[in-house]
Amino acid sequence: MADWTIEDVAARFTEAAETGRRLPRVRVQGYFNVWPAFAREAWEAYPDDEPGYRPLPPSPQAIERMLEAMRWVQWLEVEQRHVVWMRARRYGWRDISIRAACCTRTAQRHWQRAIQSVADRLNEARVMVS
């Protein structure tokens, strides 16, 4: 593979966030519902808490890429991790800057510096292997 760029690393983090969202819900083992599923009238189903849409589960390759991206996060400082994951989950820069307690442009620079450090580390590891 060619050198890792900021766009490649950012796309991998975005894919990891999407893959994590598509994973099945975690449930307590051993408990289950014995009530049968029954059809409701439209007026009865309105206050239903459980949404009808659930995305398809991710492929094993997508899960492997997600786990790889999660290992990359360990190279970052805690505050950088928050900025990177919030951007991967498509938060706006304003929300990220509020979380990071800085202006929008500074939050963008923090994100870019964090992504660049991951890309540099990946390129450095690739050179060592070659």
Rosetta blueprint (number, residue, H / E / L):
1 M L
2 A L
3 D L
4 W L
5 T L
6 I H
7 E H
8 D H
9 V H
10 A H
11 A H
12 R H
13 F H
14 T H
15 E H
16 A H
17 A H
18 E H
19 T H
20 G H
21 R H
22 R H
23 L L
24 P L
25 R L
26 V L
27 R L
28 V L
29 Q L
30 G L
31 Y L
32 F L
33 N L
34 V L
35 W L
36 P L
37 A L
38 F L
39 A L
40 R L
41 E L
42 A H
43 W H
44 E H
45 A H
46 Y L
47 P L
48 D L
49 D L
50 E L
51 P L
52 G L
53 Y L
54 R L
55 P L
56 L L
57 P L
58 P L
59 S L
60 P H
61 Q H
62 A H
63 I H
64 E H
65 R H
66 M H
67 L H
68 E H
69 A H
70 M H
71 R H
72 W H
73 V H
74 Q L
75 W L
76 L L
77 E L
78 V H
79 E H
80 Q H
81 R H
82 H H
83 V H
84 V H
85 W H
86 M H
87 R H
88 A H
89 R L
90 R L
91 Y L
92 G L
93 W H
94 R H
95 D H
96 I H
97 S H
98 I H
99 R H
100 A H
101 A L
102 C L
103 C L
104 T H
105 R H
106 T H
107 A H
108 Q H
109 R H
110 H H
111 W H
112 Q H
113 R H
114 A H
115 I H
116 Q H
117 S H
118 V H
119 A H
120 D H
121 R H
122 L H
123 N H
124 E H
125 A H
126 R H
127 V H
128 M H
129 V H
130 S L
